[in-house]
Amino acid sequence: MFVVANFLSAVAEVVSWGLTIYMWVLIARSLISWVNPDPYNPIVQFLYRVTEPVLYPIRRRLPYIGGIDLSPVAVILAIIFLQIFLVGTLRQMAMRLGGGYSI
C-alpha cells in the first residue's frame, strides 16, 4: 500500500508545481499586456499560446468591467482552488494509505 501512497504523494506534488508554474505564466502574460509587447517576440508568442486556450472561454463569459479583462483573475482563483482542494485531497489520501510525506 505504501507504493500507492507514495505515488499519490508524488502526483500531488507534481500537480502543485504545475499549477504554480501556470499561475506565474498567467501573471507574466498579464504584466506583459500592460506594455504593448512586440507580437513577434518568441516569449510573447509562447505566453499567448500557452494561456489563450484557457483565457478565451472565460473571457467570452466574463464582462469587461471598466475596460479591464478579469479572466486572468478568474483563472488564478481557479488555480488556487485546485491547489487547496485537489492537491490537499491527494495528499490526505496518500497519508491515510500509510505513506507519503506532507510538505
HELIX and SHEET records of a PDB file:
HELIX    1   1 PHE A    2  SER A   33  1                                  32    
HELIX    2   2 PRO A   42  ARG A   61  1                                  20    
HELIX    3   3 SER A   71  LEU A   82  1                                  12    
HELIX    4   4 GLN A   83  VAL A   87  3                                   5    
HELIX    5   5 GLY A   88  ARG A   96  1                                   9    
END                                                                             
